Amino acid sequence: MKKIAIIGAGPAGIEAASVLAKYGAQVVLFEKSETPLKNLQDKAFLFPNFQSAQEIADDLNSKLLTDGITTAFGVDISDVKWHRTEWKLTDSKGQTYVSDAVLLTTGYQVFDARRKEELGYGIYKGVITSLDMERMIKHEKILNANGDVPKRVTFLQCVGSRDEKSGNNYCSKLCCVTAVKQAVEVKKQLPKCEVSVFYMDLRMWGQGFEEMYRTAQEKYDVSFVRGRISEAAATFDSRIQLKSEDTLMGVPLKMTTDLLVLMVGMEASPGTNTLGKSCDISGEYGFIRTISPHLYDNETGKPGLFVAGSCKRPMTVWDTINDARSAAFAIIDYLNTLP
Ligand code: SF4
C-alpha cells in the first residue's frame, strides 16, 4: 500500500486525505497545532451564502474518520527531503517519517496589523482586525473598547495587501467580499449601527458577490466610501478618530468611529515559508510556486511532491477544497507510475 504524507490539516489537507484514503492509500495527516481547521474555526459564516463555518468544519472533521487516515496533530514538520527512493520528513523534535508522496497544504496566516502602526492596532482597543470582528460576530458580542454596543463601525480595506510599504503588492482577493459580508452581519445584529466601508476599489469577482454588495447598500444601508484612512487615534472616551480622504470627491475627511475594523490580507504561513525553502519551491512572497497555474497547479516540479490550497496564493474555502481534490487525483496519477 502506498504511503502519503499530508502536511497541514486545514480544509485542503483533510479533503485530499479523504479522497486518497478512499482510493486505498495509507495517509498520515500532520498538523502542527493540536487541533485541525484552525483558520476555519475562527469564522462565523462564509460568503456568499452565509453558510455556517461550523457546519463546514463538522463535515470536514467527519472525513477524518475515513479508514486509512492516521492523524498526527501537534507534530511540526520542519524539513522534507527526497532520500533515494522515498520522501523523508523530519519534525521539530528530530523524529523522521517516510512516504511515497508528499502533499503540502500548509495554508496562510493573516497579516499582522501591528506592522501598520499609524492605524493603531495593538495600541487602541477600538481598532480591531477582520479576524477579531469575525469572532465577535460568531459570539454575537460586537462591542466597542468600553464594552458597549457600537453606534458606528468602520471597515478599512487592503490592510497589508496592495501595499508596497508592507512588501505585499498583491491583492488578497477575499477581503473585499469579507468586509461586505461582515458589514451585513453587523447590521443584522445591530440594525441601528452606522456602518461604512473604506475601499480603494471593490473586487466583487465571484458568483453572488455583486448581489451581496447591492444588498448591503439597498437593504442594510451600508455606506461605501472610496478612500484611504491615513491615520487613527483614540479620543478621550476611547472612540477612534480617523483622518482620511474621499478620493472620489477629492475631499479630506475627519470622522469618529466606535470600532475601526482592519481588513487584513493573507500571507504565506510560517510553515509554508519554511517548507517552501526546505524543498526549494518557494515562489513570490513566500507562497509555494507550481509548474503552471493553468495546467499543473498541484505539481511542484519535484517528483512526488504536490501542493494544494492557500499555501499557493489567497484562495476561498471552496476553491481550496476543489484544489485539494485536484491534488489528490494528481497524486493518484503519480502513484500509478510507481513500481
Ligand atoms: S480583496 Fe479587496 S481589500 Fe483585499 S487586497 Fe484586494 S482589493 Fe484590497
Boltz pocket constraint, residues with backbone or C-beta under 6 A from the ligand:
constraints:
  - pocket:
      binder: B
      contacts: [[A, 157], [A, 158], [A, 159], [A, 161], [A, 162], [A, 170], [A, 171], [A, 172], [A, 173], [A, 174], [A, 175], [A, 176], [A, 177], [A, 200], [A, 201], [A, 202], [A, 203], [A, 263], [A, 265]]
      max_distance: 6.0
